[in-house]
Structures are given as structure tokens and as C-alpha cells.
């Protein structure tokens, strides 16, 4: 019976509401007092049934619940034949529970979206060196997995072969992909945007960093604020007090209607349901907008906040790097722009995309040869020109000289939050590009 009621509770709530509407329509439109009373009587039975079962279940474990108070109010209204009150009390109580259930379901959907960020299958290396597709649940520690471009990383582990860039926004909030090479750590729930890597599994399932995040969010939904804990405690004493007061009023006045009125007015449905629904609604609304609250206490404490700290990338900014500043050290600007665009066209790195968008009108030359320097950049040969595009590490590897002015300019651009891309042509710095979000 309990399972059946849980399954069809929302339907019973809807039927109760429809019957109440029909009852008032019968009374106001057709002037049928008897028909209205009959419909309200049926509505009281339909709406009161799940509340009565809940009260009975609570009494079995020696708990005087609010459901018992509502049940007595409904029964009392039956005794004095005030079916309008009994039907409305039952409907409002059920509807309040429905609102709480609905908002909680929306919040749970945010956790479901998080869980779906981890793939269901992956490629595991066999003893003969081949890879087979298996369920993520079959993965064990020390297994070697293959992740290709665009694939989701299923576990926490270490790169043992290959290289690429991983989008770790789900873990760090940083929208710019991070380069991954030998012995670098990777995390479950992140995406390999380009490259192919093999990783040795270190942590799986709930033990991964992403698993811990999901666990924290799940625990947050079940936590209660100080106000909720107070009301839960308050309701334990409030319900018996209202029952005792109603009995005393009846003993003194011998007026059953007055005693029932106290029961009806004393139903603290709004008091008990109001705070949880407000908090859960806030958590659910935040989750729909990509904000995960770690419990009701966090929302409560927002009223006392006077300072907030934000992660910049993708939060206060678009998460889309753009060229913000350029400094030329070559007299032939068009050549520097053309050679830089020619090299970056071959890359799918986010900084390369920003440069291509900025120099979309530049002439692109055919590249004769390229060499990728891990952690540095690209060395290319274009029309008898040696072109280096990358960071200061790459320039130092090829002994490219920096003047004091260049060093000062680069330091100033870095101080403003720019990621620096250096371009050297035939052994000389020709262009410095500053990219920021």
C-alpha cells in the first residue's frame, strides 16, 4: 500500500484538486449544494488517504507527526460535516509535498548531468598489445587505457604515452585546455580536446577527483540548514501541543466545531514545508544555471556575505581567449603576420584559434616542414624562412636574443594577464602577441 501511494501520490493530489474545482463550479454555476458537498466529500477521502497512511506509519514507530495532526483535522471536519475545509486542508498539504518533491527532482537532475560527464565505456589494453572496448565498471587500478581526440577521460591516472590538450573545466573551472604529456596527471570527467594518449589508471569510480565532487554535491542536497533543523525540532513539540489544546478547548466548551477549527488552523504545513521548499528550490535553480550550492547552510549564509571571490576564467569572462595586444619588432609587419598565421593554421590549440581569428585576413603561405617542440611551440620552414612560434622556452632553446626593451614589454603584457606567444623569423624576434580572456 505504501509503495502504491508513493507511486500515485501526485495523481491523487491532482484528482483532489480537480474534484475541489468541480465542487465549487457545481455550487456557483449550477447552485447545487448537495452535488458540491458530495464532490468535496470524495475529494477529502482521496486526498486524506495518503496522509492517513503516513500518519499511521509514523505512529507505528511511536512518532506523532504532522500527518497525524492533518488527519485528525480532516476527520474532525468530517464529524461536523465541513467537507470544504477537509478537502482544502488535504489538498494544500499534498500540494506542498508535491512542490518539495518537484524542486528536489530538479536538483537531482544536476547531479545526473555531472555523472553523465564520465563515459560508460573505454578502451583497455590487452596482454597482446591490442585495445578492446570495455565498460568503465570493469576497469581496475594499473590498467592501461587509450583516449583519443574528443574522448572523455574515465579515470584519474598518469600519461604514459602520447600527448595532447585536455579541457579540465569540470574539475578546475579553467576553460583553456591544459597540455598533457608523459607523466602528467589526468582526471576523470575531463575531455581530451586533441591528441591521443595512453594512461595508467590510478583511481576509479568514487575515488576519483570527479567522484569526490559528485559525492559532495549529493551530500549537500541532504544537508539541512539551521532553520530547517530548528523547525524539525519545533514540530516535534508543536504537534502534540495543538492536539492537547484542541482537547482542552473541547472539554471546556463542549464545542466540537471550535476544537476542530483549532486543529485545522494549527496545521503547520506551511511552516514545516516552507523552509525546505525554499532552500531546495534555490539549490535546484542554481543547478540549472551551472551553480552548485553545497547545502542549505550555504544559501542561508549568503545573507551575511560582504565579500565574494571569483575564479575569473569562464566565470567573469567568456572563456574564449582573444588577442588583446600586439607588439612588432619587424619592419615588415605583413610578413610577420603571414608567417605567424601560416604556422598557427596547422594547430587546433585555443591560443592558435585566437590568433587565426585575429589575423583572419592575412595571406597564408605553404609550410615546407614543421617540428613540434614539447612544452615550447612549433619550428617551421616557410619560403626559406625559419619561423619559431611559441614561448620563451622555445626561444631560449634556439638562442634567440632578447633586448631589454623586449623583456620589459613582455613583462608588462604578462602583468596585465596576457598569455604570450612569441614569433621569431630567421633568428630575430619579430612579433609578440598577448592573448587573454
PyMOL commands that set and color helices and strands:
alter all, ss='L'
color gray80, all
select helices_A, chain A and resi 2-28+33-60+66-79+83-115+136-138+169-172+205-207+209-222+226-253+256-266+269-288+296-304+333-344+350-358+392-397+404-415
alter helices_A, ss='H'
color red, helices_A
select strands_A, chain A and resi 121-125+131-135+144-147+156-167+178-180+185-186+191-203+322-328+369-373+377-382+385-390+419-425+428-436
alter strands_A, ss='S'
color yellow, strands_A
deselect
rebuild
show_as cartoon
